[in-house]
Amino acid sequence: MLSTIPDEINFLDCTLRDGGYYTGWDFAPEMVSDYIATINTLPVRMVELGLAGKPESHGYFANVTSSKAEQVAAGLLAKACVMIDAKDVLASELPIPLAVIRLTDRLVPGGHITTVRVAAHYSNLAACRNICAELSHRGFRVFLNLMQIDAADAAEVEMCLKELKQIETIDVLYIADSFGSMKPTRVQEIIGRFADRIEPDIGFHGHDNRGYALVNSVAAAMAGATWIDCTMGGMGRGAGNTASEQILPLLARLETSQERVLLEHVLRHFDPLRKQYRWGSSAAYQFAGSNFIHPSYVQKLREGGALSDAAIIRRLSSLRADERMSFATEKLSALMAQDIA
């Protein structure tokens, strides 16, 4: 089956961005230095250094600038990117081009950061045309992450395909399994449909709510995706992502020495973080993934270990359909306050 996977898979390691949902986008300098050195031994095409345009109070890697990139990734051999949230642009009172410039004004194209990834809900796709155009005009490569697409019905998917044909400045379109809800058959259906109909390369960003992140990433590659996301130890929001130490040996055919360096890095830095923050597939995350419930609800309810997965599932069951897909702190407070035996 692996013979159907393209020879050239581009791996994008997004540990510092997705893992930041647990650490507040702060990581120990020695860990970051070791991370860059480890990446340099691996066939990783791109590293996502974090987010851009968030308030400084959100954490060091939530507001990545070109000067920060020069400090933390001076020796990085792979290309670097950052992510912006389309909601931050669309919520601005400024015209879209000026809002984009404000978010990215401390990023210099052509330096360490060559690419900007735009995270956008599939329902906001049409509004992203000008966002992508402005980024491309400024000299960045543009990757668009299509969020929560598994929740779209057939008509909405078809509308996305039509809208994507109107956006000429996307280099890679990512299918993001935001809820960790997808099964491999669904991944192949979606990836195949987009790959057949649009020009940009296709990428896949998996989440492990149901324990399918690795197999879904392989399924995506088999269906035509040429960019695959991964993180060290699978660290990422909610249950986490496809683990770098699992997908790279499987699809990149690492040498024994490369795999050893990678595993030692994960054991040294990310196993302690996993014990502290407790990401990974669980019954609660599986329930959330199967019911299109935003993973941040589970992540927050699991903090401190006071609630069992059974208790979390009971609380999540009380969410209305319109409350499930968007994380709201006021709703979380109500869930936390429930007195369920």
Secondary structure, DSSP 4 states (H G I P E B T S, - for coil): -GGGS-S-PEEEE-HHHHTHHHHTS---HHHHHHHHHHHTTTT--EEEEEESSS-GGG-GGGS--HHHHHHHSTT--SEEEEEEEHHHHHTSSS-HHHHHHHHHTT--TTSSEEEEEEEEEGGGTGGGHHHHHHHHHTT-EEEEEEETGGG--HHHHHHHHHHHTT----SEEEEE-TTS---HHHHHHHHHHHHHH-SSEEEEE-B-TTS-HHHHHHHHHHHT--EEEEBGGG--STT-B-BHHHHHHHHS---HHHHHHHHHHIIIIIHHHHHHH--S--HHHHHHHHTT--HHHHHHHHGGG-S-HHHHHHHHTT--HHHHSS--HHHHHHHHH----
